[in-house]
């Protein structure tokens, strides 16, 4: 698997029922979506699960920029303890502007929904929103030329 140069990782809140849940997301330096994962809690176990999933699917990055979250730092320290070549961790509130702005597209869609009724539906709908966002950013290659983003999304579904 190719190794990504650097990731910006952050989590955002999504309302499910009457509770807030956490959507973990990461983007690369160019703003391309690396991966996403919806979790019920914001703790070390949730952060570790997210990083393991993202690394399995995309390869390990050289660096990961995170905010000042202790859970994310603890999860990366655990992952680095098991690796021969550790991932460099940078903690900076302001270097994550790329991922914070990328959250905006997801929030714009979910805010008008006024939350989700259950976790399962939220996971499915957020997956579709993320895929559509990736198509719009040009991350998914179309099989046919001159295909709109909606046509490309529907071709994946059917």
N, C-alpha and C positions, 0 to 999 in steps of 0.2 A: 504494500500500500504506500502511496506517496505520502511524505510527511509534510504537513501544513506548516507554514512559517510561524504564524502567530494567530491566536484567537483572542477575541474579546468576549467574555462570558458574563452574564448577569441573569437575574431572575426578575419576573414581574408578577403582579398579582392578578388573579382572575376570580370573579365571584361565582361560586357554585352553590346553589341553594342559598343559605344565609351565611355561608362561610367563605373566607378567602383562601384560595389554593395558589400554588406557585408554578409558574411556567418558566422552566429553565431554558435559556436560549444562548447560543453562541454564534458569532459572525467572524469572518476572517477580516484581514486588513482592508480588503476591497469592498466589504459590506455584504458578501455572499453568506447565506445561511449555512452554518455548519450542521447544527442539529438542534432539536428541541425535545423537551420532556415535561409532561405535566405531573406534578407530585402533590400529595396532600400536605406534606410538612416541609419546612425549610430547616433542615438539619444536616448533619454530616453524612448520614446514610443516604439521604436524597441527593445531595451534591455528588457523592461518590458514584451512585448509580448513574447519574447523568454523565459524568466524565467517562465512566467505563463504556457506556453506550456510544458516546461520541467518538471515543478513541477506537473502539472496535469497528465502527462504520467508516471513519475518515482518516485513520492513522493518527499517531501522536503528534501534537504540535511542538515546536521548539519552545515557544513561550505562551503563557496564558495570562491575560490581564483581567483581574477581577477587582471588585470593589472591596471595601473593608470588611466583608462578611467573614466571620470566623469559621463558619461551617464550610464554606468553599475552600478556605486555606487549609483546614484540617483534612478535608477529603483529598486535596492535591498532595499534601504531605504523606498521607497513607499510600497513595498511588505511587509517588516517587520512591518510597521505601522499598517497593517491590520491583523497581525498574533498574536496569543497568545504567541507562542514560536518563537522568532526571529531567523533568519538564521545568523550565525556568518559570517562576511565578512572580508576577508584578502586581502589586496592589496599589491602585490609583483610582481615586474617585472621578477624575477628569479625563483619563485616557479611554474610558468606556463610552464616550459620546456616540460612537458608531453603533453600538448595540442598543443604547438608549433610544436613539432615533429610529432604529429598526423596530423597536417595541411599538412605536407610534402607529405603524400600519396594522398591527394586531389589535391594539387598543381601540383604534378607530372602528374596526369591525365588531368587536365584542361589546363596546360601550352601548351601542344602539340596541343590543340584544337584552340589556339589563340583566346580565348574568345567565347562568345555565341552571337547569333543574337538577341534573345529576352528573356525577363524575364521568361516567361512561360516555354520555352524549357530549360532554365538554371535550373529552379526549378526541372523539371522532371529528367534531366540528373544527376544533383547533388544528387538527391534522390537515383538514381540507384547506383552511385559511392559510396555513404555513406553506402548503404545496402551491397554492395559487400565488402567494407572495414570491415564492422562489421562481415560478414561471415568469412572472412580471419582471423580475430582476434579471432574467435571461440565464438562469442557472440550469434549466432543463432544456435539452435540445429537442426540437420538434422533428418528427419523422417526415413531415411535408413542409415545403416552403410556403411562405405567406399565410401561415396559420395564426389566427388571433389567439390571445391568451386563453379566452374562454373555450375555443375549439380544442386547444391543446389539453386543457384540463379535462374536458369531456372525453377526449380520446383516451385518457388514462383510466377513466371510470368505466367506459364501455368497450 
